[in-house]
Amino acid sequence: MINKKRILKFIFLIGLLSLASLFSVGCSLFDPASKFRPYDLRGTWRNNDNYRQRFTISSYGILTFYNDDGSYSTHYIENWDN
């Protein structure tokens, strides 16, 4: 009977340590300070199938689409600063 209690305590402690380690790993993977911002998307993005098709997002919120034939169109992203 005493051995069963020791085994149960041991299993309980292993389970408790497992839960504690899961919470510590889960909390360290989530960093609330690193939120996504549209500003993180700035740069040139290219189409994998057709490398000439691309779009560029500038640091001022200007979105420019470049087509296959060399033409392009420019758009402004609203609320870029927010």
Number of C-alpha atoms within 10 A of each C-alpha: 6 7 8 9 10 11 12 12 12 12 12 12 12 12 12 12 12 12 12 12 12 11 11 11 11 11 11 9 8 9 9 8 6 7 7 8 10 14 15 10 14 15 13 13 14 14 10 9 7 10 10 14 17 17 19 18 22 15 15 12 19 15 18 17 17 16 14 11 8 9 8 13 10 13 11 13 13 9 8 13 11 7
